[in-house]
Amino acid sequence: MGKLTTHVLDTANGLPGCDIQVELFRITEQGAQKIKTVATNFDGRTDSPLLEGADFEVGKYELIFHTANYFKQKGVTLDEVPFLDDISIRFGINNQDSHYHVPLLCSPYSFSTYRGS
C-alpha cells in the first residue's frame, strides 16, 4: 500500500520548518474536500503519513502550508499582507502502491517542491 508524506525545510535559516500548520484537501468535481489538518514536528515532518491504507486513493490533492506565522515566530518582519502567507501545492496521485512525498522548501519570499522519496 502507498502513502503520502511531507516535510518542510526553512531555506532562509537552514532549519526544519517546525510547528507549521498543514492542511490536506482532496480536489473533486464538487470542489475541495478537507481531509485533515496537522502540524509539522521538530524535524519539519508530520508525525505520521498524511494518507495511507484505504484513505490513499488515486486523485488530485492539495496541500496548504501556513508559513507566514512560522516566519513571524522566527522574528522575520513581514509586510501587512505577506508575500507568501499560505503556500498551496496541487498534485496528483496515480498509483496506490507508491510512496508520494511532497516536500516544501521555503523562505518568506520563495518556495519550491518536488516529488521526493
Buried (B, 14 or more C-beta within 10 A) or exposed (E): EBBBBBBBBBBBEEEBBBEBBBBBBBBEEEEBEEBEEBEBBEEBBBEEBBBBEEEBEEEEBBBBBBBBBBBEEEEBEBEEEBEBBEBEBEBEBEEEEBBBBBBBBBBBEEBEBEEEE
